[in-house]
Amino acid sequence: MTFGRAMLDHWLLDPEWAYLNHGTVGAPPRRVLERQQALRDEMERQPSRFMLRELNGSHPMPWRTSTRMRERTRRTAGSLVRAPAVAS
């Protein structure tokens, strides 16, 4: 089976198997895993600062914009699925 083999390097999936269940318990691509790990690393360096300040944007670090991380994520996800970004 050759269908999809060119994309296999982008996942950590076992190359001996044809994984067809990305919708239910899908494996994210390597670049998504890398970004997730970068965010976890950032959180673990200063957990309180990240959760209380960075995530909510009350006192963002200089390299962040004034936009709250949570709001930015909501808008991005909303645009991907063509839905309004409703604040919680």
Residue, then its C-alpha position, 0 to 999 in steps of 0.5 A: m500500500t503506497f497511499g499516504r506513505a509520503m506523509l508518514d514522516h510527519w507522524l510518530l505512527d508505526p510505519e508497519w500499520a495503516y492507521l485510519n482512525h485520526g478522527t476519533v483518537g487521532a495522532p497529531p503530526r510531529r509539528v503539533l506535538e513539538r508545539q505542545q511540548a514547547l507550551r508545556d515547557e513554558m508552563e513548567r518553567q514558571p507555572s504560576r506566572f503562566m497560568l495566572r498572568e500569561l494565559n489570561g493576559s493580566h501581566p503578559m511578559p514583554w515578548r507577548t502581545s497584549t492579547r490574552m492567549r486564551e482569546r487569541t486561541r478562541r479566535t483562531a479556532g473559531s476562524l478554522v471552523r467558521a464559528p464565532a469566538v464566544a468568550s467563556 
